[in-house]
Amino acid sequence: MLTSDDWGSYGREVPKDKHLTGKIFTQRIERNNLTLRTRIKRLARKTICFSRSVEIHEKVIGTFIEKHMFGDAANLLI
């Protein structure tokens, strides 16, 4: 399934049986994107925070996602 807003190009390219449209379906995705941009300054446009290598960039973002998304679940297992 693909969720998106009701933009015309999605309707032309994605089969209707695999496409869900509406704000209710994209709200969580947009919220996650906003959280990442707000909390990790490297993802914001026009910032002075940057990584000199792609490897460091990926590690910083991966560590944040791991702690933010799965941090509570890891504490429950202990």
N, C-alpha and C positions, 0 to 999 in steps of 0.2 A: 504494500500500500504506500502511496505517496500522498502526503498532506500538503496543501498549499492554499494560498488565498485564491480568489476567483479571477486570476489574471488570464487573459486570453491565450497566451502561448502555451500554458500548461494544458489547457483544454484541447488544443490542437495536437499536442505531442504525446500526451499520456492517455492510455485507454480509460474510458469512463469507469469500468469495473475495478480499476486499480487506483482511482483518484478520489480523494476526499477533499472537499473544499469548505472553507469557512474559517472564521477567526478562532473558533473554539478549538480547532485542531492544530493551529499554528501558535497558539498563545504560549504553551509550555516551551516550545522550541525557541521562540523569540525571547522569552524570559531567561533561558539558559544562555543565549548569545549575549544578552545585555549584562548578565552577571559576569561572564567571562571578560567582556570589554571593560567593565567597571573595575573589577578586581585585579585584572592583569593588564597593566598599562601598556605592555608590549603590543597588545591587540588593538589599541585605540589609534585612530588616525592622528597625525601631527603630534607625536609625543617624543620626548627626549629619552625615553626608556627603550632600549633595543638590545638585541643580542648580536654579538659579532659572528656567531656561527649558527647554522640551522640546528645543529645537534643540541646546543645549549637552549635554544628557543624551544625545541620540542620537549626537552627534559623539564623546563620550567612549567610549561603548559600542562604536560602530563602529570607532574607532581601535584599541581593545583587541582586538576580534575579528579585525581585519585583521592586527595584529601577532602575536597569539597563534596564530591558525589558519594564516595564510599567510606568516608571517615567514620560516620555514625555506625555503619554496618560492621566495620572492623572492631569497634569498641564493644559491640554486643557479643561477639564471639569469644572475647576474653573472659 
